[in-house]
């Protein structure tokens, strides 16, 4: 089992920055690909970003490219999502995920955190 706990969400204005953190415990963190999904009210969960277990391969949804950066610290069992130039359409609950699969579908990720709310006001 892997337990994931997100933090760092909040209410910000358009153009601001936030850094989300996801602390993992349980099985070997470095064995898992880690990612972030988000879900806005009335919508399906959306892939945001993923980073491979060694941190050498990264993918983003097009809408956040150039604004968001995913990173990981295997020594600290933590994955981060640096979010810059935030827009109202980034408003959502952000979920940290872990899995041995790779891809943009939720099915590749076995473990999910409880989520952290990000709200961007215009």
C-alpha positions as CSV (number, residue, x, y, z in Angstrom):
1,X,0.0,0.0,0.0
2,X,1.0,3.6,-0.7
3,X,-0.5,6.5,1.2
4,X,-0.6,9.9,-0.5
5,X,-1.2,13.2,1.3
6,X,-1.5,16.4,-0.7
7,X,-1.0,19.9,0.6
8,X,-0.5,23.4,-0.8
9,X,-3.8,24.2,-2.3
10,X,-5.6,27.4,-1.7
11,X,-7.4,30.5,-3.0
12,X,-5.4,32.8,-5.3
13,X,-5.9,35.4,-7.9
14,X,-5.4,35.0,-11.6
15,X,-1.7,35.0,-12.4
16,X,-0.5,33.8,-9.0
17,X,1.5,30.7,-8.2
18,X,1.0,27.8,-6.0
19,X,3.1,24.7,-5.2
20,X,1.4,21.5,-4.4
21,X,3.2,18.8,-2.5
22,X,2.3,15.1,-2.2
23,X,4.0,13.1,0.6
24,X,4.0,9.4,0.1
25,X,4.4,6.6,2.7
26,X,4.3,2.9,2.6
27,X,5.9,0.9,-0.2
28,X,9.0,2.1,-2.0
29,X,8.1,5.5,-3.4
30,X,10.9,5.5,-6.0
31,X,9.3,2.4,-7.7
32,X,6.3,4.3,-8.8
33,X,5.5,6.8,-11.5
34,X,3.8,9.8,-9.9
35,X,1.3,12.2,-11.3
36,X,-1.4,14.7,-10.8
37,X,-5.0,14.7,-11.9
38,X,-7.7,17.4,-11.3
39,X,-11.4,17.5,-11.2
40,X,-13.6,20.6,-11.5
41,X,-17.2,20.6,-10.4
42,X,-19.5,18.8,-12.9
43,X,-16.5,17.5,-15.0
44,X,-14.6,14.3,-15.2
45,X,-11.2,13.9,-13.7
46,X,-8.5,15.2,-16.0
47,X,-4.9,14.2,-16.3
48,X,-2.5,17.1,-15.5
49,X,1.1,15.7,-15.3
50,X,3.1,12.6,-14.7
51,X,6.8,12.0,-13.9
52,X,8.5,8.6,-14.2
53,X,10.0,6.8,-11.2
54,X,13.5,8.1,-12.0
55,X,12.3,11.5,-12.9
56,X,13.6,11.3,-16.5
57,X,10.4,11.3,-18.4
58,X,7.6,13.8,-17.9
59,X,4.3,14.5,-19.6
60,X,1.8,17.3,-19.3
61,X,-1.7,18.0,-20.6
62,X,-1.5,20.7,-23.2
63,X,-3.4,23.3,-21.2
64,X,-0.7,23.5,-18.5
65,X,2.5,23.2,-20.6
66,X,4.8,26.1,-19.9
67,X,3.0,27.0,-16.7
68,X,3.1,23.9,-14.5
69,X,6.2,21.9,-13.5
70,X,6.2,18.5,-12.0
71,X,9.2,17.2,-10.0
72,X,10.0,14.6,-7.4
73,X,12.4,14.1,-4.6
74,X,12.8,10.3,-4.0
75,X,14.9,10.9,-0.8
76,X,12.0,12.8,0.7
77,X,9.2,10.6,-0.8
78,X,7.6,13.7,-2.2
79,X,6.3,14.9,-5.6
80,X,5.6,18.5,-6.4
81,X,3.5,20.4,-8.8
82,X,4.7,24.0,-9.3
83,X,1.8,26.0,-10.8
84,X,2.5,29.4,-12.3
85,X,0.4,31.9,-14.1
86,X,-2.8,30.4,-12.7
87,X,-6.1,30.9,-14.5
88,X,-9.7,30.5,-13.3
89,X,-10.0,27.4,-15.5
90,X,-7.3,25.8,-13.3
91,X,-9.8,25.7,-10.4
92,X,-10.3,22.1,-9.3
93,X,-9.5,19.5,-6.7
94,X,-6.0,18.3,-7.5
95,X,-5.2,14.6,-6.8
96,X,-1.8,13.0,-6.4
97,X,-1.5,9.6,-7.9
98,X,1.0,6.7,-8.0
99,X,1.2,3.7,-10.2
100,X,3.5,1.3,-12.1
101,X,1.7,2.1,-15.3
102,X,2.3,5.1,-17.6
103,X,-0.2,7.2,-19.4
104,X,-2.9,9.8,-19.2
105,X,-5.7,7.6,-18.1
106,X,-6.7,7.2,-14.5
107,X,-6.6,3.4,-14.9
108,X,-2.8,3.4,-14.9
109,X,-2.6,4.7,-11.3
110,X,-3.4,2.4,-8.4
111,X,-3.1,4.9,-5.5
112,X,-4.8,8.2,-5.1
113,X,-4.7,10.9,-2.5
114,X,-7.7,12.7,-1.0
115,X,-7.2,15.8,-3.0
116,X,-6.5,19.4,-2.3
117,X,-8.6,22.3,-3.5
118,X,-7.2,25.0,-5.8
119,X,-9.4,28.0,-6.5
120,X,-8.3,30.8,-8.9
121,X,-10.4,33.9,-8.8
122,X,-10.6,36.3,-11.7
